[in-house]
Amino acid sequence: MGAGQLPYRQWIERALADLGPAISPITLDFAERQMALPFHHRDPFGRLLAAQCLVESMPIVSADSVFDQYGVTRVWG
């Protein structure tokens, strides 16, 4: 059975098992940092991603140049 024939839940579980990514939970540190960020990015999830990158000192993979305004290292774009 191909991936396109699996129900979504089974497909994503298999993909996660195959790829082995680390899943990062949303923490209070991220939420707190997000609250202090200016509204360069109007999307609250975008600001949360910027906050996570700042707290964890990690780059973001995005073509959205607005992340540059937060001082986040952006890869791609």
Residue pairs with C-beta under 8 A, 6 or more apart in sequence:
3 11
3 14
3 15
6 14
16 23
24 52
24 56
26 48
26 52
27 55
29 55
30 48
30 51
30 52
30 55
31 48
31 51
33 51
33 52
33 54
33 55
34 44
34 47
34 48
34 50
34 51
37 47
37 50
37 51
37 70
38 69
39 47
40 66
40 69
40 70
41 47
41 50
41 64
41 66
41 67
41 69
41 70
46 64
46 66
46 67
49 60
49 62
49 67
50 60
50 67
50 70
50 72
52 58
53 59
53 60
53 67
53 70
53 72
53 73
54 70
54 71
54 72
58 73
59 72
59 73
59 74
59 75
60 67
60 72
60 73
60 74
60 75
61 74
61 75
61 76
62 74
62 75
62 76
62 77
63 76
63 77
64 74
64 77
65 74
65 77
67 74
68 74
